[in-house]
Amino acid sequence: MKNAGLLAYNWEESTQGPPRKYYELTDTGKEFVHELGNSWNELVEAVGTIKASKS
């Protein structure tokens, strides 16, 4: 996901153990998640339509 430009990360020193890597969604990643949500909602609606037609 990092190579696709969806995530960025940075290392931060830890007082308890090795450095830690913190991830953050990029603007592209946020847009991708939004599009996934839209696709999911379309799928839910389609399944609901199929279920309603069989009732």
Buried (B, 14 or more C-beta within 10 A) or exposed (E): EEEEEBBBEEEEEEEEEEEEEEEEBBEEBEEBEEEEEEEEEEEEEEEEEEEEEEE
